[in-house]
Amino acid sequence: MQLRSQDEVDSKFIFLVAYILALFTADLPPESIVVTLSGLKYFGEYSKTFGRLATLIHGYRYKFSNAINIVSTKIHIKPFREFIVRFSQALSHGDEMISFLNREIDMTLNDYNADMNRKIESMNNFLAIYGSLSSSLVFLMVNLTLVSILFDVGTSVLQLLSMAMVAVIGLLTLVVYVLYKPEIYVILKRNEKLVAVIGLLLSMTIMLLQRNYVAVAIAGGVLIGTGMFFRMKERRLNILERHYVAFVTYFSRTYHVVNNLMDTFLSVMRGDLGTMRPLVSSSLNRLKFGVRKSLIFEMMGEESGSVLILMMNRIISATVELGGNVKEVGETVSRIGTTLLNLRARREQNGRAFEASVFAMQGASSAIGGSLLALIQVFENIFSTNVINSIFTLGQVSIPQLSLLLLAILVALSFANGISIAIAYGKTFYSSLYFVGILLVITALSFHFTYVLTQGIFSGVFQGLPTVTSIPGNI
């Protein structure tokens, strides 16, 4: 299977180069390094490339440089292809590989930083357009509703238009996801994913059974509670990752001096580890019971719930087990972690601005929908009088059905906007449930209270005419 076409650096590639650096500090020959990398399945497509490279070198006895030249022609990830070629040239010319790899890491970090900054700027511009387009759909629905009433088109056309608008909203969200999909940095257990599925199904069931603003508000509350669970987990992870970067620097320098894992853990436990202390304490206990070093670091990464910590731990673990330069690798890993966390923080800052604008637009769109429904109901009663009806006749429209269509569009808009906010933040789909819940609550409250307020105002203005005596069940 060919590697996907990609011109930008991803974090997995940065960790790959750092892992290669760790292996070279242990003085392993290039052929052994290729074999080792081919067995690391968590590097995904990169490991498959090294697997083909290992097959050519060990299976078909190709020279290292010739094998790389053959494999590089089938690599479609541009940064990786260029790195492989430079890697081959450095080996052929007898360069000092540790210095070469350090330069590669610095260059890769700079490229990654530049790519992410460009993507953030592009995302800001696109999300501004997205927000305008998504909110304008409600205005379009208002205009089409008025036209359908004036010309007696019927509700069947409105139903088709509503489905088309929901499809457009979904397509816009899909475009945002494809263009700016964030990298996964949270490890979720199966039962945690099950919580999200149950919360989502429960909220959808509530809305489908009742189909009114109360059900939308209750469903929003369910999703807020579900999303808050994942949001709090990501906040804890953010703090933990910051503490881990400090821990790995302290750990690598201490290990470089004492050259013993047990003594290193005991030494770092005396310092301020913050939220890393429970993980380090568990690792120390496992070491006392004779657990393998690589497994200790692997379990620490998995228990942290952070992909960043897991990948950095794997690099440190390989360095410790193979006898590499832990201090140099630790400082490199710490630099990588700091860069990734700073970029993530900048993306979150941009997400906050987009979140505030979406909340405001969602409230305004819902208010417009509620006002439209109240006005249509008031004017339907006005034009139903004999005097006015003899002059001008409005088309017949079902108020409950129109209310249901408007709510359906606003609910779809809430889900789309909630997912877009999570993408703007660089967070997972599970965290988007929190934003969807807030938007549903805003939709329900704004829609209902604007409807009641508008109805009250116009009922007072037209006191001499028939007034609305009941509120449809789904408003």
N, C-alpha and C positions, 0 to 999 in steps of 0.2 A: 504493500500500500504506500502510495506516495505521500510525502509530507505536505501539509497544507501550504498554500502560498501565503507568505507573510514577510513584510518588509520591516516590521518593528520588533524591538527587543521585548521579551517578556521576562518576568522574574525567574521563571524556571531555568532559563538559559543562563542568567547570572549565577544562580546556585550551581549549575553544571560546571561553569568555569572555576568557581571557588572549590568545588569538589575535586576537579582535576589538579588544582593547586595543592590541595591537601595530599593527594596521592604522590605528587612530585616531591613534596617536602619529606616524604618517607623513602625517597630514593628508589622508587619502583621503576622498572624499565617500561618504555612506552607500550610495548606489546602487552604486558601484564595490565597496564592501566586501561587499555582498550577492552580487554576481556572483562575487567572489573566493571567498567561502565556499561558494557552490554548486558550485564545481569541486574542492573538497577532499574527495575520496572517503573519506579515512581518518577523517572525522568521522561517517561512516555516516548514521544517520537524521537527524541535525541538518543535514547537507549537503543532503539531499533536501528538507527544509523550506525552506531558503534557495533551493534550485532553483525550487520553486514560487513563492516570493516574487519571485525575479528574473523569472520568466515573467509574473507579473501586472504588475510595474513596467515592464519593458522591452517585453514583447510586447503587453499590453493597455492600457498607459499608465495604470494605476491610480496614484493618489496613494500615497505611502509608507505613511501611516497607515491608509488604507483597505485596502491590500494586506495589511498586518499583521493587521488586524482579521479579514479573511476567512481568512487562513492559520491564525491562532491557534485558530479554532474546530475545526480538524481536528488539532490537536496534542494527543496523549494523554499526553505526559510533563509532569506538572504543573509542576515547577521551570522547565522550558524554556518552557512556555506563559506562565507569569507573567513570566519574564524578557523575552520578546518584547514583551509588552504594556508593561512598564516602559520598555523600550528605545524603543518607538515614542513614548511620552509624553515621554521625555527629549529626543528629537529634535524633537518638535513644540513643546515649550516652550523650546527653545534652551538646554538645560542644557550645562554644560561636560562633554563626554563622557568625557574621561580620568578626571576625578574620579568621575563616575557609575560607570564600569566598575570602578574600583578599589574603590568601595564594594560593587559587586555581587560582585566576587571575594572580598572579606572575608566578606560574608554567605554566599556559596556555600560557602566553606571551613568556616565555622561550622556550616552545615547538614550538610555532608558529615561533619564531625567528630562531630556529635551523632548522625547516622544510623548511622555506623559503630560508635560506642560502644553504642548501643542494640542493634545487631545482634550485637555481641560478647557482650553480657550475655544476650541471648536465646539465642544459640548455646550458651553455657556451660550454660544450663538444659536446653536440648533435647538436647545431647550427653550430659548426665548420664542423662537418661531413655533415650536411644538405647543407651548402654552397658549399662544394666540390662536392657533388653528383649532385646538381642542375646545377652547371656550367659545370660539365663533360657531361651532356646531350647534350649540344651544340657541344662539341668535338665529341661525338658519332654520332650526326647528320651529321657533316662534313665528318667523315670517311665513313658512310653509303652512303652519296651522291656521294663521289668519287668512291666507289665500284659500285654503280648503274650505273654510267656513263661508267666506264671501261668495265663492263660486260653487258651493255645494258639491265639492269633490267626493267627500265621504272619508270615513276613517280607514278604509282599506289602503288607501294611498299613504296615509300617515304611518300605518304599520310597516309598509314596505320601506318608507323613508327612514323610519326608526331603525330597522334592521340594517339598512345601508350605513347609517351613521355609526352604529355600534361596530360594524365591520371596518369603517374608516378609522375609528378610535383604536381598534385592535391593531390595525396595520401600522398606524403611527407609533404605537408602543413597541411593536416588533422591530421597526426601523431603529428606534432609539436603543433597543436591546442589542441588536446586531452591531451597530456602530460603536457603542460605548459600554459593552458588557464588561463588568468588573471581574477581576481575577478572584477566584475563591480563596479565602484566607481563613475560613472557619471550618473546623472539623465537627460535624454534627453526628450524634449517635442515632441509631434507628428509632429509638423511642422519642427522641426530640423531634425528628421529622414527622413522627406519627402525631405529635401534639399539633403541629401545623396543619396536617391533613384533617384532623378531627375538628379543629377550630374553623377551618375554611368550610368544611361540609356542614357544620352546625349553623354557621351564619347564612350559608346559601339556603339551607332548609327553612330557616326562620323566615327569610324574605320570600321564598316561594309559597309558603303556606299562608302568610298573612297579606302580603303585597300592599302594604301601606307604610306611611312614614314612621310609625311606631316600630314596625318590624325592621325597617332600615336602621333606625337608631339602635335597637337592641343588637342587631347583627354587627353594627359598628363597634359596640361595646365589647362583644365577644372577640372581634379581631384585634381590638386595642389590647385586650388582656393577653391574647395569644402572641401578638407581635412584641409586646413589652417583654415577654420572656426571652425572645431572641435578641431584642435590642439591649437588654441588660447584660446578656451573655457577651455580646460584641463589645460593650463598654468595658466589661471586666477584662476581656482579652486585650483590648488596647492598652490598658494599664499594665497587664502582665507582660506584654511584648516590650514595653518600654523598660520594665524592670529586668527583663531577660537580657536585653542589650547590655545593660550595666553589669549583669551577672556574668555573661560570657567573657567580657573584658577582664574582669577580676579573676575569673576561673582560669583563663588561658595564661595570664601572667603568673598566677600562683603555681599552676602545674608546671610551667617552664622552669620554676625554681626547685620545687620539691620532687617533681617527676614521679608522683605516686597519686593515684586517683583517690584513695581513701583519705590521705592527708590533705589533699586539695579540697575535698568536700568538707572535711572538718574545719579547715581554715576559713573557707568562704562562709560557713555557717556562723562564724563569729561576727561577721559584718552585717550591714543592713541590706537584706535581700528583698524587702517589701513583699509583694504577693508571690514571689518565687520561692519563699522559704518552705511552704508545704511540699512543693515538688522536689526541691533539693533534699529535704529531710527524707522523703520516700525513696529517692535514689540512693541515699546513704544507707538506709536500712536494707535495700536490696543488695547493695554491694557487700554488706556484712554477711548476708546469707548466701553469698557466692554466686549471685546472678551474673551472667555474662555482661561485659561492659557495653557491647553494642545494644543489647536488649534493654539495659538500664536507660540509655539515652533515647532509644526508640519509645519506650514506655513513658518517659518524661514528656516527650513531644506529643504523644497521643493523648495523655491525660491533660495536657495544657489546653487542648482543643484548638490550637493555633497551627495553621500550615506553616507560617513563618518560623515558629519555634521548632517545629518538627524537622523542617529542611535544614535549618542551621544546626540542630542537634546531630543530624546525620553526618554533616561535614565534620563537626568536632569529634564525633564518635570514630569516624574513619581515621582521623589524624591520631587520636589516642591509641587506637588498636594497632595501627601500622607503624607507630613510632615516629610520626612526623613532627614538624615544628608547630607545636600547639599555640605558642605565643603569636607567631606570625599569622597563622590561619585564624586564630581567635580575633585578632585585631581586624583582619579582613572581613570576617563574617559580621563583626560588630558594625563596621562601616557600611556594609550592605544593608543590614537591618535598619540602621539609622536613616539611610537614604529612602528606603521603601516606606518607613513610617512617616517621614516628613512629607512625602508625596501624597500618601493617603490622607494625612491631616489637611493638606491643601485642598484636596478634592472634597473632603467633608465640609470645608468652609464654603466652597461654592454651592454645595448641596443645600446648605441652610438658606441661602438667598433664594434658590429656586423653590424650596419648600414653602417659604412665606408667601411668595407670589402665587403658587398653586392654591394654597389655602384660601387666599383672597379671591382668586378667580372662581374657585369652586363655590364659595359662598355667594358670589354675585350671580353665577349661572343658575344656582338653585333658587335664588330670590326671583330671578326673571321668570323661571318656570312657574313658581307659585303665583306670581302676579298675573301671568298670562292666564292661568287656570281660573283665578278669581274674576278677572275681567270678562272672560268668555262666559262664565256662568251668570254674571250680572247682566251683561248685554243680551244674553239669550232670554232672560226673563223680561228685559225691557222690550225686545223686539217681538216677544210673544203676545203682547197686548194687541187688541183688535185695531186700535187707531194706528199704531206704528206698523203693524204687520200688513195693513192694507197699502202702505206706501213702499215699504222695503222689507224683504224677507231674507233672513240669514239661513245658511245651510244647517241641517240638523247634525249635531255632534254629540257623542256620548261623553259626558264629563268624566265619569269613572274610568272609562277606557282611555281617554286622553290623559288623565292623571297617571294611569299605569304606564303609558308610553313615555311620558316625561320622566317619571321615576326610573324607568328602565334605562333610559339614556344617561341620566345623572349617576345611577349606580355603576354603569359601565365606565363612565368617565372617572368615577372615584377609583375603581380598580386600576384603570390605565394610568391615572395620575399618581397613584400610590406606588406602582411599580417604577414609574419614571423617576420619582423622588428617590427611591432606593438606588436606582442606577446612578443618579446624580451624586449621591453620597458615596457610591462605590461599595454598597452593601449587598447582602444576599437577598434572594426572593423572600426568604422567611421574615426578614426585617421589614419588608414592604407591607406585610400584613398590618403592622402598627400604623403606617401612614394611610393605608386603605381604610382602616377602622375610623381614624380621625375624620377623613373625608366623608365617610358615610354618615357620621354623626352631624357634621357640618351641613351636609345635604339635607338630612331629615329635618333638622331644626330650622334652617333657613327657608326651606321649601314650605313647611307648614306655617310658621309664624308670618311669613310674608303673605301667604294665601289668606290667613285670617285677618291680617292688618288691611290688606287691599280690599277684601270683601267688606270689612267694617266701614272703611272710608267711603266706598262707592254706594253702599247701602244707605249711608247717611245723606249722601248727595242726592240720591234719587228716592227720597222718602215717599214721594207721592206715587211712585210706581211700585209694581210688585217686587218684593224683596226675596232674597234667598233664605229659605227657612231651614235648610238642612245642609250638612256637610257630607260629601261623598265618603264612603267608608275607607278609602285608601289614601285620603289626604291627611 
